[in-house]
C-alpha cells in the first residue's frame, strides 16, 4: 500500500506544523521536502482546506525575490493574461508537459553520465551537469527559446482555428461580438 503524503498543518499564527516529526517547520523546510521529492499536503488547521498550492507559490515568490529570477516580467504578465481565458487549462497542461520533458531530458543525461563514468557521488554528477550547462547553456537557451516561440505560434494558430470553427458553426445565429458574414447579410436583405 502506498505511503500517505506527509501532513503539514498551518495554524492561524502562520506557523507550519509537521505532523510526522511533531515539530514546527519553516517554508525553507517545506522547500527541502520538495527538493527531496517527498509527498506532502498542507492543510489549514482551522478550516481543513488544502493550501498546498499557496504554500508552494509562497516558496516560488521567495525564490524569485532572493536571487536570479526564473521568470521574467514579460513571462509573468503573459501568464496573468491567461487567467480566465479559454486557453487557461491548455496553458497549464502545456507548461506541465514541457517541464516534465525537460526533467526527463536532464535525467537521461545523468543516466548516460553514470553509464560512461560509473557510479559515483552525486556531487560529481552535479559538477558535470554544471559544466555541461556552462558549455551548452547558450545553445540550450536558444533551442528552448525557439521551441517556446514555435509553441506560442502554435497556440495562437489553435486559437484562430477555434475562432474560425466557432464562426462557421454559428453563422446562422446572430451572436453578439461575431459579425455576420456577407452571405448571411445578403439572405437577411433578401428576406426584407
N, C-alpha and C positions, 0 to 999 in steps of 0.2 A: 504494500500500500504506500503511495507516495506521501512524503512528509508534508505536513500542513505548513503553509507560509508562516513565517515569524510574525508575531503580532506586536505592534507598537501602538501605544495609546498616546494621544495628545490631549493634555489637560488644559483647562482654561487659562492657567498661568503660563501658557505657551511652552511648557516643558514636555519632552517626549520620554515616555516610559517604555522600556523594552521588557516585555513580559517573560522572555526567555531567560534573560540574565537578572531579572528583578532589580534593574538599575535605571536611573535616568541617563539619557544619552543626548547628544547634540546632533545638529544637522551634519556635521563632519563625520560622526559615527554612522549616520544613515548613508552618507556618501560611500563610506568604506564598505557597507553591506552591498551597495550597488556594484562597486568595483570587484567585490568577492563573488558576484553573481548569486547572492543569497536572496531567496524569495521572501518577501515580506509585504505586509499590509499595514497601513497607518489608519487608525480609526480615531475619530473624535470621541473622547471618553464620555462626554456628556450626551451626545446625540446618537452615537454609534455609526455615524456617517463615515464612509470610506473616503479619506482625504489623501490617499497615497499620491495621486497626481499633483495636488497642490504642494505637497512636500517636495516632490521631485522638481517641480517648477521653481521652488524656492532655492533648491541646490543649484539649478542651472543659473538662476539670477545671480547668486553669489559668485559662481564661477565666471560668469560674464563680466561682473564688476571687478573681480580680483586680478585678472591678468589679461592675457591676449584674448579678446573675444572670439568666439567661434562664429557668431552670427553678425553680419554687417547690418548697418542701419537699414539699408535698402531691402535686404532679405527679410528683416523683421517687419518692415512696412508691408511688403508683399504678402507675408503670412497673415498679417492682420486683415488685409483686404479679402482673404479667402473665407473669413468667418462670416456665416450667414449666406454665403454664396452657394450656388447649386453645386459647385465643384469642391466644396469643403471636404466631403467624405473621400473623394478621389485623391485630393492632395495628401491627406493623412496617410492613406494606404500607399501612395506613391513614395512619400518620404520614408515610411517604414520599410518598404521593399528595397529602396536604394541603400539605406543604411545597413540593412541585413546583407545585401550584396557586397558592400564594402567590407563588412566584418568577415564574411566568408572568404573574400579575396585575401585579407590580412591573415586569416587562419591558414589558408593554403600556402602562403609564403612562409609562415612559421613552420608548417609541417615539412615543406621542402627543405628548409634550412636544417631541420632536425635530421632528415634523411641524409643530407650531404655531410653534416658535421657531427652527427651522432647526438645522443642525449647529453645535455649539459645544463648548466644552471640557467635560470630564467633571465638573469642579468645579461648573460652573453647574447641571448635572443633579443632582449630589449635593445642592447647596443647595436646589434646587426640591423634591427628594424630602423633604428635611428640613423645609422649610416646609409641604409638604403633610401630613406626619405630625404636625407641631405643631398644625395646624388640624383635621385629620381623625383624629388619633390616638385620641382618646376614642371617636369613632364607630366606628372600625375595631376597637378593643378590644371594644366592646360587641357588634359584629357577629360577631367571632371567638368571643367568649365564648358567644353564643347558638348559633352554629354548633357549637362544641365540646360544648355541653350537649345539643343535638339529636343529635349523633353519639354521645355517651355513652349516651343513651336508646336509640338505635337498636342499639348494640352489646349493651346489656342485653336488649332485646327479642329480638335474634337468639339470645343465649344461652338465654333462656327457651324460644324456639321449638325450639331444638336439644334441650333437655332434654325438652320435651313430645313431640317426634317420637321421641326415643330411648325414652322410656317407652312410647309407643304401639307402637313396633316390637318391643320386647322384653317386652310384658306377660305373655306366656305363659311366659317363662323366669324362674325365681327368681334374681334378681341381688342381691348384697349392696349395700346402700345405696339400693335402689329399693323402696319399699314396694309390695306387691301391691295392685292396685286392688280395689274391692269385688266386682266381678263374678268376678275370679279367685279371691278368697277364698270366695265362695259356691260356685263349682264345686268347689273343694277340699273344702269342708264337705259337699257333696252326695256326693262320692266316698267319704267316710269313712262 
